Amino acid sequence: MSESLHEQIDTQVKNNKVVIFMKGEKTAPMCGFSARAVEVIKTLNVPFETVNVLADEAMWDELEKYSNWPTVPQIFINGKFVGGCDIVTELHERGELKKLLG
C-alpha cells in the first residue's frame, strides 16, 4: 500500500532539516514568492529540499490541511512549520532564521 499524501508530506518534513513546498523546483521556481524563499534559504548555506506542489493538486490541498496555511511557499525547519515567504524573509532580516537552523 502506498503512503497517503499526509504521510508523504510528513515524511518530507521529518526527513529534511529544511523543506520548502513551493511552485516549481529549487533550480526553477515558478513564482516570485517561491524564488525569494529559495534565495533566503540559500544564503544560509544549509542543505534543503523542495517539493513542487504544482505537480500534484491533491498534494497542495493536503498541504493546506497539514499546515493549516492556505498559501505556498511553505517552509518547514527541523520538522516544524515556520511560515511562508514573508515570515521567513523577516526572520532572516532579524537574524532569527540562522538561530532557528542552529
C-alpha positions as CSV (number, residue, x, y, z in Angstrom):
1,M,0.0,0.0,0.0
2,S,1.4,3.4,-0.9
3,E,1.7,6.2,1.6
4,S,-1.1,8.7,1.9
5,L,-0.5,12.3,0.9
6,H,-0.5,13.3,4.5
7,E,2.2,10.6,5.2
8,Q,4.2,11.8,2.2
9,I,4.2,15.4,3.5
10,D,5.0,14.2,7.0
11,T,8.0,12.1,5.7
12,Q,9.4,15.1,3.8
13,V,9.0,17.4,6.8
14,K,10.6,14.9,9.2
15,N,13.4,13.6,7.0
16,N,14.8,17.0,5.9
17,K,16.2,19.7,8.1
18,V,14.7,22.3,5.7
19,V,12.0,21.6,3.1
20,I,10.1,24.2,1.0
21,F,6.8,23.2,-0.5
22,M,6.6,25.6,-3.4
23,K,5.6,26.3,-7.0
24,G,8.4,24.9,-9.1
25,E,11.7,23.4,-8.1
26,K,14.7,25.0,-6.3
27,T,16.5,25.3,-9.6
28,A,13.4,26.7,-11.4
29,P,10.9,28.5,-9.1
30,M,7.7,29.3,-10.8
31,C,6.6,32.3,-8.8
32,G,8.3,35.2,-7.1
33,F,7.5,34.2,-3.6
34,S,8.9,30.7,-4.1
35,A,12.0,32.2,-5.7
36,R,12.5,34.6,-2.8
37,A,12.1,31.7,-0.2
38,V,14.7,29.7,-2.1
39,E,17.1,32.6,-2.2
40,V,16.8,33.3,1.6
41,I,17.5,29.7,2.5
42,K,20.4,29.5,0.0
43,T,22.1,32.4,1.8
44,L,22.3,30.3,5.0
45,N,24.3,27.5,3.3
46,V,22.2,24.7,4.6
47,P,21.0,21.7,2.6
48,F,17.3,21.9,1.8
49,E,14.8,20.1,-0.3
50,T,11.9,21.4,-2.3
51,V,8.5,19.9,-3.3
52,N,6.7,21.2,-6.4
53,V,3.1,21.5,-5.4
54,L,2.1,22.3,-8.9
55,A,2.9,18.7,-9.9
56,D,0.1,17.3,-7.7
57,E,-3.0,19.4,-6.9
58,A,-4.2,16.8,-4.3
59,M,-0.8,17.3,-2.5
60,W,-1.3,21.0,-2.5
61,D,-4.8,20.5,-0.9
62,E,-3.4,18.1,1.7
63,L,-0.6,20.5,2.5
64,E,-3.1,23.2,3.4
65,K,-4.7,20.9,5.8
66,Y,-1.3,19.6,7.2
67,S,0.0,23.1,8.0
68,N,-3.3,25.0,8.3
69,W,-1.8,27.6,6.0
70,P,-3.5,28.5,2.7
71,T,-0.6,29.6,0.5
72,V,2.7,28.5,-0.8
73,P,5.6,28.5,-0.4
74,Q,5.5,26.8,3.0
75,I,8.8,26.4,4.8
76,F,9.4,23.7,7.4
77,I,12.6,23.7,9.5
78,N,13.5,20.9,11.9
79,G,10.1,19.3,11.5
80,K,8.1,22.5,12.3
81,F,6.1,24.8,10.0
82,V,7.8,28.2,10.1
83,G,5.7,30.1,7.6
84,G,5.7,31.5,4.1
85,C,8.0,33.7,2.2
86,D,7.3,36.9,4.1
87,I,7.7,35.3,7.6
88,V,10.9,33.6,6.6
89,T,12.3,36.8,5.0
90,E,11.5,38.8,8.2
91,L,13.1,36.1,10.4
92,H,16.2,36.2,8.1
93,E,16.4,40.0,8.3
94,R,16.3,39.9,12.1
95,G,18.9,37.2,12.2
96,E,16.5,34.7,13.8
97,L,16.4,32.3,10.9
98,K,20.0,31.3,11.3
99,K,19.4,30.7,15.0
100,L,16.4,28.5,14.2
101,L,18.6,26.4,12.0
102,G,21.1,26.1,14.9
